[in-house]
Amino acid sequence: MSDTLHPTIETVAGSPRRYKRVVYSIFAVGIVGLFAGMLFDLPLTGTTIYLLGAWIGSALAALLPRVSDATLVDERDQAVHRRASGLAVTITGVAGITVVPALYALSAAEVVTITQTMWGAIWMGSAFFLLWGGCSFYVDRFQ
Amino acid sequence: MDTDLPERRETEGLSQEALAEAVGVTRQTINAIERDRYDPSLELAFALADYFDCRIEDLFEPPADDE
C-alpha cells in the first residue's frame, strides 16, 4: 500500500468525536443559559445566550465538516439521523393518533377540559405532520 | 452482515483510522461495520472492495438467516 493511501489523521478540526463534543457543548450552553435566565428572572440575558449558542453551534456544525481535512460526518451519521427522525415521527404520530381522539371524546363528555396549552400542542403537532407530509412529497418526487 | 474486514485490515497492518481515512469515512463507522452494528452503503462497500482489491461478496456476506 502506498503512503498516499494512509495520510496522517491530525487535522485542523480534530476528530469526529471532538467535533460532536464541541457542537453539542455549545448548544448545551445555550439551552442551560435560556433556563437559567428564566430561573433567575433574566429573560433577555437567557434568550441572548440561547440565540448565541444556537447560531454559533449551527454555524460550526455546518462549517467544520467543510473546512476540516478529516471526515467529521459520514454516511453512518446520516443513517443515524434518518432512523432517529423516523422514530421520533413514529412516536409523535402514535401518541397523537391515540391521545388526541381520546381527548376530544373526554372533552365532549365533559370529563376533561382541553386547555389553551393543550390546543397549542395539538395545533403544533398537526402543523408538524403537515410539514412532514410536504417534505415526504418533495423528497419522493424531486430527490 | 458478516464480514472479514477486521482480518483483511489486520493482515494489511492497517488501523481502523487509516482505513477510514482511505475510504473517506470516520473510524467509528469502520468500527461499527466490523462489529456488525452498521451495514455500509453500496458506495462504501465498493470503496472497501476496491481498497482491498477484491469483490464486495468477498468482503461481506449476508447472515445465514437472510439466505
Backbone of each chain as ProteinMPNN parsed JSONL, in Angstrom:
{"seq_chain_A": "MSDTLHPTIETVAGSPRRYKRVVYSIFAVGIVGLFAGMLFDLPLTGTTIYLLGAWIGSALAALLPRVSDATLVDERDQAVHRRASGLAVTITGVAGITVVPALYALSAAEVVTITQTMWGAIWMGSAFFLLWGGCSFYVDRFQ", "coords_chain_A": {"N_chain_A": [[0.836, -1.191, 0.0], [0.535, 2.198, -0.802], [1.936, 5.208, 0.652], [0.33, 7.355, 0.209], [-2.21, 6.493, 0.528], [-2.57, 6.367, 3.199], [-2.705, 8.862, 4.81], [-1.695, 11.259, 7.366], [-3.684, 11.508, 10.343], [-4.062, 13.709, 11.849], [-5.668, 16.799, 11.984], [-7.032, 20.093, 11.195], [-9.565, 20.48, 12.364], [-9.81, 18.423, 14.142], [-10.99, 15.309, 15.631], [-13.913, 13.297, 14.703], [-15.3, 12.774, 17.065], [-14.456, 14.814, 18.794], [-15.408, 16.991, 17.385], [-18.212, 16.609, 17.573], [-18.498, 16.818, 20.324], [-17.751, 19.493, 20.776], [-19.705, 20.93, 19.278], [-22.152, 20.006, 20.426], [-21.721, 20.83, 23.053], [-21.741, 23.61, 22.844], [-24.383, 24.058, 22.03], [-25.59, 23.074, 24.359], [-24.754, 24.908, 26.293], [-26.178, 27.158, 25.426], [-28.85, 26.285, 25.824], [-28.901, 25.751, 28.582], [-28.327, 28.323, 29.434], [-30.661, 29.653, 28.62], [-32.641, 28.47, 30.291], [-31.554, 29.154, 32.755], [-31.765, 31.906, 32.647], [-34.556, 32.144, 32.704], [-35.032, 31.086, 35.21], [-33.696, 32.829, 36.958], [-34.947, 35.171, 36.502], [-34.047, 36.695, 34.334], [-34.766, 37.151, 31.514], [-34.005, 38.316, 29.05], [-31.221, 38.162, 28.987], [-30.915, 35.379, 29.183], [-32.201, 34.545, 26.814], [-30.559, 35.746, 24.937], [-28.133, 34.376, 25.368], [-29.005, 31.842, 24.649], [-29.669, 32.209, 21.917], [-27.157, 32.905, 20.878], [-25.78, 30.517, 21.415], [-27.276, 28.741, 19.845], [-26.954, 29.8, 17.246], [-24.124, 29.943, 16.902], [-23.444, 27.278, 17.402], [-24.904, 25.992, 15.341], [-23.708, 27.146, 13.108], [-21.05, 26.232, 13.355], [-21.514, 23.479, 13.241], [-22.316, 23.207, 10.627], [-20.194, 24.326, 9.159], [-17.643, 23.29, 9.985], [-17.328, 20.532, 9.011], [-16.898, 21.146, 6.35], [-14.529, 22.605, 6.172], [-12.653, 21.061, 7.396], [-9.86, 18.798, 7.23], [-10.27, 16.215, 7.884], [-12.691, 13.499, 7.849], [-15.557, 14.356, 9.268], [-18.252, 13.96, 9.443], [-20.195, 11.32, 8.277], [-21.659, 8.726, 6.158], [-22.818, 7.008, 8.025], [-23.515, 8.647, 10.174], [-25.494, 10.106, 8.902], [-27.296, 8.038, 8.436], [-27.973, 7.345, 11.057], [-29.201, 9.73, 11.798], [-31.411, 9.73, 10.028], [-32.786, 7.443, 10.922], [-33.311, 8.093, 13.585], [-34.918, 10.347, 13.209], [-37.082, 9.191, 11.897], [-37.991, 7.492, 13.912], [-38.726, 9.359, 15.873], [-40.805, 10.691, 14.537], [-42.595, 8.574, 14.264], [-43.172, 7.932, 16.969], [-44.303, 10.36, 17.8], [-46.483, 10.446, 16.059], [-47.954, 8.109, 16.736], [-48.544, 8.698, 19.39], [-50.085, 11.018, 19.005], [-52.23, 10.047, 17.437], [-53.437, 8.288, 19.195], [-53.876, 9.755, 21.57], [-55.095, 12.287, 21.013], [-57.776, 11.889, 19.798], [-58.937, 10.617, 22.004], [-58.832, 12.655, 23.871], [-60.608, 14.505, 22.689], [-62.989, 13.031, 22.879], [-63.239, 12.709, 25.655], [-63.413, 15.375, 26.35], [-65.8, 16.089, 25.087], [-67.485, 14.585, 26.59], [-67.352, 15.983, 28.841], [-65.511, 15.325, 30.761], [-62.855, 15.982, 30.849], [-61.15, 19.134, 30.403], [-60.028, 20.744, 27.561], [-57.224, 22.571, 27.581], [-55.839, 25.858, 26.713], [-53.124, 25.553, 26.327], [-52.986, 22.836, 25.716], [-54.458, 22.809, 23.353], [-52.709, 24.323, 21.845], [-50.555, 22.552, 21.667], [-51.768, 20.504, 20.21], [-52.362, 21.785, 17.775], [-49.774, 22.447, 17.017], [-48.622, 19.904, 16.709], [-50.205, 19.001, 14.599], [-49.491, 20.807, 12.596], [-46.837, 20.112, 12.347], [-47.006, 17.521, 11.255], [-48.19, 18.125, 8.86], [-46.136, 19.554, 7.67], [-44.247, 17.488, 7.582], [-45.518, 15.748, 5.773], [-45.451, 17.349, 3.467], [-42.673, 17.523, 3.095], [-42.069, 14.818, 2.691], [-43.396, 14.36, 0.274], [-41.953, 16.083, -1.389], [-39.328, 14.994, -1.237], [-39.825, 12.455, -2.242], [-40.619, 12.979, -4.862], [-38.75, 14.737, -6.024], [-36.121, 14.213, -5.215]], "CA_chain_A": [[0.0, 0.0, 0.0], [1.34, 3.412, -0.844], [1.719, 6.117, 1.764], [-0.735, 8.312, -0.101], [-3.487, 5.943, 0.995], [-2.654, 6.438, 4.657], [-2.187, 10.14, 5.3], [-1.833, 11.479, 8.801], [-5.059, 11.752, 10.754], [-4.137, 15.01, 12.511], [-6.292, 17.801, 11.115], [-7.352, 21.34, 11.886], [-10.803, 20.422, 13.142], [-9.792, 17.337, 15.093], [-11.665, 14.061, 15.325], [-15.374, 13.393, 14.716], [-15.792, 12.811, 18.451], [-14.219, 16.162, 19.318], [-16.339, 17.865, 16.65], [-19.547, 16.482, 18.171], [-18.443, 17.37, 21.692], [-17.724, 20.963, 20.687], [-21.003, 21.429, 18.804], [-23.193, 19.73, 21.429], [-21.447, 21.646, 24.243], [-22.197, 24.988, 22.579], [-25.848, 24.004, 22.118], [-25.954, 22.865, 25.764], [-24.563, 26.195, 26.982], [-27.318, 27.99, 25.048], [-30.091, 25.797, 26.451], [-28.766, 25.999, 30.017], [-28.449, 29.781, 29.595], [-32.077, 30.017, 28.49], [-33.351, 28.085, 31.515], [-31.017, 29.959, 33.864], [-32.39, 33.221, 32.514], [-35.941, 32.037, 33.187], [-34.986, 30.801, 36.646], [-33.225, 33.998, 37.712], [-35.708, 36.335, 36.039], [-33.239, 37.482, 33.392], [-35.157, 36.524, 30.25], [-33.267, 38.84, 27.897], [-29.879, 37.563, 29.029], [-31.058, 33.958, 28.862], [-32.519, 34.392, 25.393], [-29.357, 36.108, 24.174], [-27.193, 33.239, 25.457], [-29.582, 30.749, 23.861], [-29.528, 32.509, 20.493], [-25.734, 32.793, 20.535], [-25.462, 29.086, 21.393], [-27.927, 28.107, 18.69], [-26.352, 30.278, 15.994], [-22.719, 29.521, 16.804], [-23.453, 25.808, 17.282], [-25.371, 25.622, 13.998], [-22.695, 27.557, 12.125], [-19.913, 25.309, 13.447], [-21.96, 22.158, 12.776], [-22.379, 23.22, 9.16], [-18.95, 24.754, 8.517], [-16.455, 22.485, 10.297], [-17.091, 19.421, 8.074], [-16.462, 21.639, 5.037], [-13.157, 23.133, 6.199], [-11.736, 20.114, 8.015], [-9.215, 17.807, 6.379], [-10.763, 14.898, 8.274], [-14.114, 13.235, 7.672], [-16.2, 14.545, 10.575], [-19.614, 13.428, 9.325], [-20.222, 10.413, 7.132], [-22.952, 8.105, 5.846], [-23.412, 6.398, 9.211], [-24.169, 9.742, 10.897], [-26.738, 10.41, 8.185], [-28.22, 6.919, 8.668], [-28.461, 7.506, 12.432], [-30.118, 10.876, 11.76], [-32.657, 9.309, 9.367], [-33.518, 6.488, 11.772], [-33.796, 8.828, 14.763], [-36.028, 11.197, 12.769], [-38.217, 8.297, 11.65], [-38.503, 7.027, 15.206], [-39.391, 10.499, 16.519], [-42.079, 10.916, 13.831], [-43.485, 7.453, 14.604], [-43.619, 8.094, 18.359], [-45.209, 11.513, 17.836], [-47.709, 10.079, 15.352], [-48.72, 7.144, 17.533], [-49.071, 9.437, 20.552], [-51.145, 11.91, 18.53], [-53.399, 9.284, 16.986], [-54.115, 7.667, 20.329], [-54.231, 10.689, 22.646], [-55.972, 13.404, 20.605], [-59.193, 11.5, 19.752], [-59.403, 10.341, 23.365], [-59.059, 13.967, 24.499], [-61.85, 15.045, 22.13], [-64.119, 12.27, 23.444], [-63.357, 13.046, 27.083], [-63.863, 16.762, 26.425], [-67.22, 16.09, 24.722], [-68.211, 14.004, 27.729], [-67.104, 16.914, 29.94], [-64.667, 14.695, 31.785], [-61.672, 16.848, 30.91], [-61.215, 20.373, 29.627], [-58.809, 20.957, 26.763], [-56.745, 23.935, 27.87], [-55.196, 26.56, 25.602], [-51.812, 24.928, 26.117], [-53.206, 21.56, 25.028], [-54.817, 23.149, 21.971], [-51.466, 24.739, 21.188], [-49.784, 21.35, 21.355], [-52.471, 19.781, 19.146], [-52.134, 22.52, 16.526], [-48.36, 22.327, 16.668], [-48.442, 18.544, 16.186], [-50.848, 18.923, 13.282], [-48.648, 21.56, 11.655], [-45.622, 19.323, 12.146], [-47.273, 16.425, 10.329], [-48.41, 18.744, 7.553], [-44.786, 19.819, 7.166], [-43.643, 16.186, 7.268], [-46.142, 15.278, 4.543], [-44.898, 18.152, 2.37], [-41.275, 17.114, 2.904], [-42.088, 13.469, 2.104], [-43.782, 14.526, -1.129], [-40.828, 16.714, -2.093], [-38.214, 14.041, -1.331], [-40.252, 11.356, -3.1], [-40.746, 13.4, -6.259], [-37.677, 15.563, -6.574], [-34.759, 13.89, -4.775]], "C_chain_A": [[0.88, 1.255, 0.0], [0.992, 4.318, 0.331], [0.576, 7.089, 1.504], [-2.102, 7.798, 0.354], [-3.652, 6.091, 2.496], [-2.086, 7.749, 5.173], [-2.399, 10.28, 6.795], [-3.258, 11.886, 9.161], [-5.196, 13.131, 11.396], [-4.682, 16.076, 11.565], [-6.624, 19.041, 11.923], [-8.561, 21.214, 12.791], [-10.849, 19.239, 14.089], [-10.596, 16.144, 14.633], [-13.18, 14.26, 15.291], [-15.926, 13.505, 16.131], [-15.63, 14.203, 19.053], [-15.177, 17.165, 18.668], [-17.724, 17.819, 17.295], [-19.577, 17.064, 19.577], [-18.521, 18.888, 21.665], [-19.101, 21.495, 20.326], [-22.084, 21.22, 19.868], [-22.984, 20.588, 22.679], [-21.949, 23.068, 24.048], [-23.725, 25.056, 22.627], [-26.29, 23.906, 23.585], [-25.824, 24.155, 26.562], [-25.752, 27.113, 26.683], [-28.592, 27.585, 25.765], [-30.062, 26.045, 27.961], [-28.925, 27.493, 30.304], [-29.896, 30.238, 29.529], [-32.841, 29.697, 29.78], [-32.867, 28.875, 32.726], [-31.626, 31.355, 33.836], [-33.819, 33.227, 33.012], [-35.966, 31.887, 34.71], [-34.64, 32.038, 37.464], [-33.855, 35.304, 37.233], [-34.86, 37.292, 35.194], [-33.522, 36.968, 31.977], [-34.355, 37.023, 29.044], [-31.869, 38.239, 27.819], [-29.938, 36.095, 28.622], [-31.314, 33.736, 27.39], [-31.316, 34.72, 24.519], [-28.343, 34.968, 24.181], [-27.689, 32.081, 24.588], [-29.38, 30.996, 22.361], [-28.076, 32.392, 20.04], [-25.326, 31.323, 20.431], [-26.026, 28.413, 20.154], [-27.255, 28.523, 17.389], [-24.916, 29.786, 15.837], [-22.633, 28.002, 16.622], [-23.86, 25.369, 15.887], [-24.317, 25.963, 12.944], [-21.513, 26.594, 12.147], [-20.292, 23.933, 12.913], [-21.954, 22.1, 11.252], [-21.009, 23.463, 8.528], [-17.764, 23.814, 8.753], [-16.25, 21.307, 9.338], [-16.592, 19.889, 6.71], [-14.997, 22.075, 5.038], [-12.146, 22.13, 6.76], [-11.116, 19.182, 6.985], [-9.767, 16.41, 6.669], [-12.24, 14.752, 7.936], [-14.77, 13.32, 9.047], [-17.607, 13.974, 10.594], [-19.622, 12.511, 8.113], [-21.591, 9.759, 7.003], [-23.617, 7.483, 7.071], [-24.108, 7.457, 10.066], [-25.499, 10.086, 10.237], [-27.771, 9.303, 8.401], [-28.818, 7.009, 10.074], [-29.505, 8.632, 12.483], [-31.463, 10.471, 11.142], [-33.475, 8.395, 10.265], [-34.092, 7.18, 12.994], [-34.986, 9.703, 14.384], [-37.274, 10.345, 12.537], [-38.846, 7.819, 12.944], [-39.275, 8.137, 15.918], [-40.753, 10.772, 15.873], [-43.079, 9.814, 14.199], [-44.045, 7.614, 16.014], [-44.633, 9.232, 18.459], [-46.549, 11.166, 17.182], [-48.577, 9.136, 16.158], [-49.338, 7.842, 18.744], [-50.235, 10.33, 20.134], [-52.406, 11.159, 18.17], [-54.164, 8.689, 18.165], [-54.634, 8.69, 21.338], [-55.282, 11.72, 22.208], [-57.444, 12.993, 20.491], [-59.768, 11.214, 21.146], [-59.696, 11.649, 24.105], [-60.366, 14.584, 24.008], [-63.058, 14.365, 22.778], [-64.341, 12.642, 24.906], [-63.834, 14.491, 27.267], [-65.358, 16.863, 26.11], [-68.078, 15.55, 25.864], [-68.053, 14.852, 28.996], [-66.376, 16.273, 31.117], [-63.391, 15.514, 31.964], [-61.94, 18.12, 30.103], [-59.903, 20.534, 28.872], [-58.381, 22.409, 26.942], [-56.135, 24.564, 26.623], [-53.833, 25.948, 25.282], [-51.962, 23.62, 25.35], [-53.613, 21.807, 23.572], [-53.58, 23.562, 21.18], [-50.639, 23.536, 20.773], [-50.426, 20.579, 20.209], [-52.243, 20.462, 17.791], [-50.689, 22.387, 16.065], [-48.072, 20.942, 16.08], [-49.029, 18.407, 14.791], [-50.006, 19.635, 12.232], [-47.376, 20.782, 11.341], [-45.865, 18.214, 11.123], [-47.619, 16.934, 8.935], [-47.058, 19.021, 6.889], [-44.108, 18.517, 6.745], [-44.219, 15.629, 5.967], [-45.6, 16.027, 3.333], [-43.467, 17.745, 2.055], [-41.2, 15.731, 2.254], [-42.414, 13.542, 0.624], [-42.602, 15.069, -1.939], [-39.684, 15.714, -2.307], [-38.562, 12.917, -2.308], [-40.222, 11.758, -4.578], [-39.477, 14.007, -6.834], [-36.272, 15.182, -6.109], [-34.438, 12.415, -4.98]], "O_chain_A": [[1.862, 1.33, 0.739], [-0.082, 4.218, 0.923], [-0.063, 7.584, 2.432], [-3.035, 8.578, 0.54], [-4.761, 5.955, 3.012], [-1.091, 7.751, 5.897], [-3.165, 9.538, 7.41], [-3.948, 12.532, 8.372], [-6.299, 13.67, 11.484], [-4.184, 16.222, 10.449], [-6.519, 19.057, 13.149], [-8.579, 21.788, 13.88], [-11.849, 19.063, 14.786], [-10.861, 15.964, 13.445], [-13.683, 15.269, 15.786], [-16.89, 14.23, 16.377], [-16.525, 14.713, 19.727], [-15.686, 18.071, 19.328], [-18.337, 18.859, 17.537], [-20.544, 17.713, 19.976], [-19.264, 19.495, 22.436], [-19.612, 22.402, 20.982], [-22.842, 22.14, 20.177], [-23.954, 21.025, 23.299], [-22.513, 23.666, 24.964], [-24.294, 25.991, 23.19], [-27.24, 24.569, 24.001], [-26.669, 24.465, 27.401], [-26.273, 27.769, 27.585], [-29.331, 28.437, 26.257], [-31.049, 26.486, 28.549], [-29.565, 27.885, 31.28], [-30.312, 31.11, 30.292], [-33.587, 30.529, 30.297], [-33.651, 29.224, 33.609], [-31.961, 31.916, 34.879], [-34.259, 34.179, 33.657], [-36.8, 32.476, 35.399], [-35.213, 32.27, 38.529], [-33.359, 36.393, 37.521], [-34.946, 38.514, 35.322], [-32.636, 36.421, 31.319], [-34.059, 36.254, 28.129], [-31.394, 37.859, 26.749], [-29.126, 35.624, 27.826], [-30.72, 32.849, 26.777], [-31.074, 34.072, 23.501], [-27.765, 34.631, 23.148], [-26.912, 31.43, 23.89], [-28.969, 30.096, 21.629], [-27.789, 31.857, 18.969], [-24.628, 30.924, 19.499], [-25.35, 27.621, 19.497], [-27.012, 27.684, 16.521], [-24.534, 29.28, 14.782], [-21.859, 27.503, 15.805], [-23.239, 24.477, 15.308], [-24.064, 25.189, 12.021], [-21.024, 26.183, 11.095], [-19.504, 23.292, 12.219], [-21.627, 21.071, 10.661], [-20.691, 22.883, 7.49], [-16.973, 23.567, 7.843], [-15.127, 21.084, 8.885], [-15.941, 19.13, 5.991], [-14.303, 21.934, 4.031], [-10.937, 22.316, 6.622], [-11.752, 18.818, 5.996], [-9.736, 15.532, 5.807], [-12.951, 15.741, 7.76], [-14.559, 12.451, 9.894], [-18.097, 13.551, 11.641], [-19.119, 12.873, 7.049], [-22.556, 10.174, 7.645], [-24.844, 7.435, 7.151], [-25.175, 7.197, 10.623], [-26.499, 10.325, 10.913], [-28.965, 9.575, 8.534], [-30.013, 6.78, 10.265], [-30.548, 8.501, 13.123], [-32.521, 10.822, 11.663], [-34.693, 8.537, 10.369], [-35.219, 6.899, 13.402], [-35.953, 9.798, 15.14], [-38.378, 10.722, 12.928], [-40.069, 7.748, 13.068], [-40.337, 7.898, 16.494], [-41.731, 11.05, 16.567], [-44.259, 10.085, 14.418], [-45.246, 7.452, 16.232], [-45.673, 9.102, 19.104], [-47.611, 11.541, 17.68], [-49.789, 9.328, 16.258], [-50.499, 7.613, 19.083], [-51.252, 10.395, 20.825], [-53.511, 11.56, 18.537], [-55.391, 8.598, 18.135], [-55.715, 8.511, 21.9], [-56.236, 11.992, 22.937], [-58.3, 13.687, 21.041], [-60.924, 11.524, 21.43], [-60.664, 11.749, 24.858], [-61.141, 15.121, 24.8], [-64.02, 15.024, 23.174], [-65.471, 12.862, 25.341], [-64.563, 14.798, 28.21], [-66.093, 17.607, 26.76], [-69.212, 15.977, 26.082], [-68.544, 14.497, 30.067], [-66.586, 16.618, 32.28], [-62.913, 15.711, 33.081], [-62.826, 18.169, 29.25], [-58.819, 20.472, 29.451], [-59.067, 23.34, 26.52], [-55.937, 23.896, 25.608], [-53.442, 25.84, 24.119], [-51.175, 23.323, 24.451], [-53.166, 21.099, 22.669], [-53.42, 23.207, 20.012], [-50.09, 23.496, 19.672], [-49.728, 20.06, 19.337], [-51.967, 19.8, 16.791], [-50.415, 22.234, 14.874], [-47.366, 20.82, 15.078], [-48.437, 17.781, 13.912], [-49.827, 19.136, 11.121], [-46.896, 20.791, 10.207], [-45.043, 17.988, 10.235], [-47.37, 16.25, 7.942], [-46.867, 18.755, 5.703], [-43.478, 18.446, 5.69], [-43.476, 15.091, 5.146], [-45.322, 15.425, 2.296], [-43.089, 17.633, 0.889], [-40.372, 15.497, 1.374], [-41.785, 12.866, -0.191], [-42.297, 14.579, -3.026], [-39.143, 15.599, -3.406], [-37.723, 12.479, -3.096], [-39.841, 10.962, -5.437], [-39.169, 13.807, -8.009], [-35.305, 15.784, -6.575], [-33.333, 11.974, -4.663]]}, "seq_chain_B": "MDTDLPERRETEGLSQEALAEAVGVTRQTINAIERDRYDPSLELAFALADYFDCRIEDLFEPPADDE", "coords_chain_B": {"N_chain_B": [[-24.554, -8.015, 8.869], [-22.211, -10.374, 7.836], [-18.673, -10.091, 7.935], [-15.266, -10.128, 6.79], [-13.653, -8.062, 7.264], [-12.099, -7.087, 9.538], [-10.034, -9.023, 9.67], [-8.821, -8.78, 7.142], [-7.982, -6.136, 7.281], [-6.177, -6.224, 9.42], [-4.311, -7.981, 8.41], [-3.186, -6.407, 6.464], [-1.933, -4.665, 8.098], [-3.199, -2.366, 8.959], [-4.64, 0.371, 10.743], [-7.894, 1.077, 12.176], [-8.415, 3.752, 11.868], [-6.714, 4.505, 9.771], [-7.734, 3.02, 7.64], [-10.309, 4.083, 7.56], [-9.735, 6.716, 6.852], [-8.715, 6.29, 4.318], [-10.918, 5.428, 2.831], [-12.703, 7.433, 3.204], [-14.452, 7.762, 5.422], [-15.538, 7.896, 8.908], [-13.583, 6.727, 11.743], [-15.245, 5.541, 13.57], [-17.277, 4.519, 12.006], [-16.043, 2.468, 10.54], [-15.417, 0.828, 12.688], [-18.018, 0.226, 13.57], [-18.973, -1.252, 11.392], [-17.266, -3.449, 11.463], [-18.039, -4.543, 13.854], [-20.496, -5.466, 13.29], [-22.596, -3.689, 13.54], [-23.454, -1.874, 11.806], [-24.518, -1.661, 8.477], [-22.774, -1.116, 5.563], [-23.212, 1.443, 3.007], [-23.876, 0.853, -0.497], [-22.059, 2.278, -1.994], [-19.937, 2.715, -0.173], [-19.282, 0.065, 0.346], [-18.323, -0.715, -2.158], [-16.101, 0.979, -2.257], [-14.536, -0.054, -0.187], [-14.117, -2.67, -1.125], [-12.7, -2.071, -3.412], [-10.448, -0.937, -2.29], [-9.275, -3.128, -0.994], [-8.871, -4.647, -3.13], [-10.673, -6.637, -4.039], [-13.786, -8.491, -4.473], [-17.073, -7.277, -3.615], [-18.657, -9.277, -2.51], [-16.716, -10.9, -1.518], [-15.897, -9.604, 0.699], [-18.166, -9.064, 2.226], [-20.951, -10.812, 3.601], [-24.228, -11.961, 3.614], [-26.057, -12.637, 6.665], [-26.674, -15.996, 7.763], [-29.393, -16.44, 8.288], [-30.728, -14.756, 6.542], [-30.575, -15.863, 4.086]], "CA_chain_B": [[-23.87, -8.624, 7.731], [-20.904, -10.935, 8.204], [-17.56, -9.519, 7.164], [-13.909, -10.451, 7.238], [-12.921, -6.793, 7.204], [-11.026, -6.971, 10.554], [-8.897, -9.873, 9.31], [-8.137, -8.176, 5.995], [-7.328, -4.907, 7.723], [-5.024, -6.561, 10.252], [-3.31, -8.573, 7.524], [-2.502, -5.285, 5.797], [-1.287, -3.827, 9.108], [-3.883, -1.071, 8.969], [-5.517, 0.718, 11.862], [-9.229, 1.486, 11.733], [-8.315, 5.156, 11.448], [-6.077, 4.591, 8.448], [-8.691, 2.524, 6.645], [-11.386, 5.077, 7.466], [-9.211, 7.855, 6.081], [-8.531, 5.89, 2.924], [-12.202, 5.279, 2.122], [-13.483, 8.657, 3.389], [-15.468, 7.736, 6.486], [-14.94, 8.05, 10.227], [-13.131, 5.481, 12.371], [-16.402, 4.943, 14.227], [-18.047, 3.767, 11.015], [-15.316, 1.207, 10.305], [-15.607, 0.03, 13.907], [-19.405, -0.263, 13.589], [-19.09, -2.304, 10.365], [-16.556, -4.644, 11.943], [-18.791, -5.135, 14.98], [-21.807, -5.836, 12.759], [-23.61, -2.761, 14.05], [-23.84, -0.984, 10.705], [-24.312, -2.185, 7.125], [-22.327, 0.029, 4.743], [-23.917, 1.713, 1.756], [-23.26, 0.199, -1.653], [-20.916, 3.107, -2.366], [-18.835, 2.426, 0.746], [-18.886, -1.336, 0.137], [-17.482, -0.711, -3.36], [-14.825, 1.623, -1.92], [-13.756, -1.007, 0.615], [-13.705, -3.766, -2.012], [-11.677, -1.514, -4.298], [-9.237, -0.74, -1.491], [-8.648, -4.429, -0.735], [-8.726, -5.297, -4.439], [-11.469, -7.859, -4.068], [-15.186, -8.217, -4.784], [-17.883, -6.976, -2.424], [-19.107, -10.529, -1.874], [-15.59, -11.486, -0.78], [-15.783, -8.847, 1.961], [-19.412, -9.113, 3.003], [-21.804, -11.967, 3.356], [-25.421, -11.821, 4.453], [-26.149, -13.659, 7.693], [-27.295, -17.242, 7.299], [-30.847, -16.339, 8.424], [-31.293, -13.995, 5.43], [-30.417, -16.571, 2.823]], "C_chain_B": [[-22.502, -9.136, 8.184], [-19.815, -10.331, 7.325], [-16.218, -10.014, 7.695], [-13.016, -9.21, 7.17], [-11.82, -6.696, 8.277], [-9.794, -7.784, 10.18], [-8.104, -9.26, 8.152], [-7.363, -6.928, 6.423], [-6.066, -5.222, 8.523], [-3.909, -7.2, 9.423], [-2.496, -7.491, 6.817], [-1.76, -4.388, 6.79], [-1.901, -2.444, 9.227], [-4.628, -0.868, 10.274], [-6.898, 1.057, 11.294], [-9.195, 2.92, 11.214], [-7.751, 5.285, 10.039], [-7.033, 4.11, 7.359], [-9.827, 3.52, 6.444], [-10.948, 6.264, 6.612], [-9.11, 7.516, 4.594], [-9.846, 5.824, 2.153], [-13.153, 6.437, 2.421], [-14.632, 8.569, 4.367], [-14.771, 7.92, 7.83], [-14.492, 6.685, 10.771], [-14.3, 4.756, 13.021], [-17.229, 4.093, 13.258], [-17.361, 2.433, 10.692], [-15.505, 0.274, 11.491], [-17.012, -0.58, 13.937], [-19.611, -1.372, 12.554], [-18.446, -3.594, 10.869], [-17.309, -5.335, 13.076], [-20.216, -5.507, 14.592], [-22.921, -4.962, 13.338], [-24.053, -1.781, 12.967], [-23.533, -1.665, 9.381], [-23.925, -1.016, 6.217], [-23.223, 0.214, 3.521], [-23.201, 0.971, 0.633], [-21.998, 0.954, -2.066], [-19.699, 2.806, -1.482], [-18.345, 0.99, 0.575], [-17.984, -1.441, -1.097], [-16.116, -0.113, -3.049], [-13.935, 0.669, -1.12], [-13.235, -2.154, -0.256], [-12.585, -3.297, -2.943], [-10.35, -1.373, -3.547], [-8.507, -2.07, -1.283], [-8.511, -5.262, -2.012], [-9.436, -6.66, -4.457], [-12.905, -7.498, -4.447], [-15.951, -7.945, -3.487], [-18.285, -8.26, -1.711], [-17.968, -11.292, -1.213], [-15.46, -10.838, 0.599], [-16.997, -9.042, 2.861], [-20.265, -10.302, 2.6], [-23.056, -11.803, 4.215], [-25.47, -12.91, 5.507], [-26.96, -14.853, 7.194], [-28.818, -17.158, 7.316], [-31.49, -15.662, 7.231], [-31.257, -14.75, 4.121], [-31.633, -17.417, 2.498]], "O_chain_B": [[-21.74, -8.418, 8.83], [-20.013, -10.093, 6.134], [-16.06, -10.28, 8.887], [-11.796, -9.305, 7.038], [-10.711, -6.264, 7.963], [-8.662, -7.327, 10.338], [-6.873, -9.226, 8.18], [-6.237, -6.698, 5.983], [-5.026, -4.588, 8.343], [-2.725, -6.994, 9.689], [-1.292, -7.634, 6.6], [-1.047, -3.468, 6.391], [-1.219, -1.473, 9.554], [-5.179, -1.81, 10.842], [-7.051, 1.292, 10.095], [-9.866, 3.253, 10.237], [-8.242, 6.067, 9.224], [-7.128, 4.715, 6.292], [-10.257, 3.774, 5.319], [-11.696, 6.748, 5.763], [-9.386, 8.35, 3.732], [-9.886, 6.127, 0.961], [-14.29, 6.434, 1.948], [-15.665, 9.212, 4.182], [-13.551, 8.082, 7.882], [-14.956, 5.637, 10.321], [-14.355, 3.526, 13.032], [-17.806, 3.077, 13.645], [-18.02, 1.399, 10.586], [-15.725, -0.925, 11.319], [-17.181, -1.749, 14.283], [-20.342, -2.328, 12.811], [-19.002, -4.682, 10.723], [-17.229, -6.552, 13.238], [-21.041, -5.823, 15.448], [-24.032, -5.429, 13.591], [-24.933, -0.952, 13.199], [-22.435, -2.184, 9.178], [-24.666, -0.038, 6.114], [-23.893, -0.713, 3.065], [-22.066, 0.522, 0.792], [-20.995, 0.346, -2.442], [-18.58, 2.66, -1.975], [-17.145, 0.725, 0.648], [-16.994, -2.172, -1.081], [-15.093, -0.619, -3.51], [-12.728, 0.596, -1.351], [-12.077, -2.558, -0.147], [-11.642, -4.038, -3.221], [-9.28, -1.65, -4.088], [-7.282, -2.137, -1.383], [-8.094, -6.419, -1.977], [-8.862, -7.679, -4.84], [-13.205, -6.334, -4.711], [-15.521, -8.339, -2.403], [-18.261, -8.338, -0.483], [-18.205, -12.22, -0.44], [-14.97, -11.457, 1.544], [-16.88, -9.168, 4.08], [-20.296, -10.728, 1.445], [-22.955, -11.537, 5.412], [-24.971, -14.01, 5.27], [-27.815, -14.724, 6.318], [-29.475, -17.742, 6.454], [-32.649, -15.931, 6.916], [-31.857, -14.312, 3.139], [-31.663, -18.082, 1.462]]}, "name": "protein", "num_of_chains": 2, "seq": "MSDTLHPTIETVAGSPRRYKRVVYSIFAVGIVGLFAGMLFDLPLTGTTIYLLGAWIGSALAALLPRVSDATLVDERDQAVHRRASGLAVTITGVAGITVVPALYALSAAEVVTITQTMWGAIWMGSAFFLLWGGCSFYVDRFQMDTDLPERRETEGLSQEALAEAVGVTRQTINAIERDRYDPSLELAFALADYFDCRIEDLFEPPADDE"}
